[in-house]
Amino acid sequence: MPYVVSNIAVKVLKREEDEGTLDFAIKADVANHGENEEVMVEIQGLDRDGFEVYALYLRGRVPRGSSKTLTTKEDYVSFADFNGIVKWQYSH
């Protein structure tokens, strides 16, 4: 496996109560064991039954043989979608 993903963390940045949406940031530590420095990993948000209800990609340059924290921001996500997520995981 070319990447090892760990320490996934999520932070709500802003809530728009009148629109029923929020903005959040997500980050993860990515170790690159592959050949390419350009890294893209899929992170899945799972509901309580283990089904994917949200997916996003973390992208960045991670030198081969090293690790780096990658982060991204998601905007205008519905409260219902976000609140249904009980676990974030790396999709291998």
Protein Blocks (a to p, Z undefined) as FASTA:
>chain_A
ZZdcehiacddfbdcfknopacdddddddddfbfbfbdcdddddddfkopafbdcddddd
ddehiacddddddehiafklmmmpcbdcddZZ
